[in-house]
Amino acid sequence: MSNKHALNSGLAGAAAAGLVVGLLAAAPAHADEPAKGPSAASVAASDKGGAGQGASVAPNRLSVAATAITRSEVIKRASSWVGLGLQYSWDNTYQGYRTDCSGFASMAWKLATPGLDTTSFVPSGVASWIGKGELKPGDALLNDAAGARGHIVIFGGWTDSSQTSYKGYEFTASGVHHRTIPYPYYSGYGTYRPVRNNSIVDDGASAGGDVPVAGNWDGGKAGNVGIWRDGMFHLRNDDGSTTYVDWGGGSDVPVSANWDGAGPDNVGIFRPSTGQFHLRMDDGSLVLLDWGGGSDIPVAGNWDGGAAGNVGIWRNGTFHLRNDDGSPTYVEWGQAGDRPVSGNWDGAGPDNVGVFRPSTGQFHLRMDDGSLVVLDWGGGNDIPVSGNWDGGNDNPAANIGIWRPSQARFHLRNDDGTPTYIDWGQPR
């Protein structure tokens, strides 16, 4: 694990619903399906658009079952094929899915194997056409032509607020790519329209209820907890009273830190579809920052030791942290399946990063000198939080904790290892 700096900025966890929607429909046949796979020369010649697909799925061969899936899970699944060196073929499979563009999209959407083709996603009832303004990470851009003329790209999020290009995941003749693509697709490769898996669910509150937050809302010595629900922050003060702040909504992800460097901590949201942080100042005003997008997970903390808190994202095991002057600091920490956290673990200098590993119930915390501290706390579907819970002891170090969705209860770890339990929010 290392800490490195670069000049360009980086481009956000939630539980998947368990609902299974059964859909069964006849998929249209290919009128002009090529008889065999592409030649080596044609594969080498193109890295854009379609290169043929497997045969349409007939209803007597496959029940087109679409399982409810969160947007972040779609992006995670799409990312899992990037860099594996898979060869494009409509005859071969990997993990049960055809290794062509539509097989890849079927895998990302967690459809039944071996997958649909570009002519079948909408007619089968698995997906529906949407407008450009509705696009969110996990949706797709689809050219629903047959055979080599058709193609589909998983939408990973806009590259900036102009919405002229986006990060896309696609399987072309030259392999699986994650790259910037002009909207709706490269010129000369057919007609592309936005499409949505009918079984996709938003991350955050829309995907399953309350989302936990933590910060010092009332300016006391100790940190406080809260939840974000349907665009409303419910913040718990030291005396048990509640402060309500209306901020964000939809598939936004809540964050908190002292954005303006004075008074108590502030709230904010990260909007994955635009890659923007919407930060609320003490006076209620808004500051917008472009940082990250798509499946990135937001974090917040004081990375450079200045008076104000900063934003950042965690992507594929690397923190992309924004300093006061807009420059990035990169810190490699964690692995797939981890959930990022941040806090001043050693009580000195700037804030630190860490990850919570649900599979082991352990926090892996990075100190100022790069060393590792491992703490056992929580597990499973618990969501990590951090704050100076026992600040009344005049210890400046941050503590870890978790919010357990099934209980709507915070399990907070004090400096001496003892727990404090706070019921806050609604179980989910």
Disulfide bonds with the S-S distance in Angstrom:
none
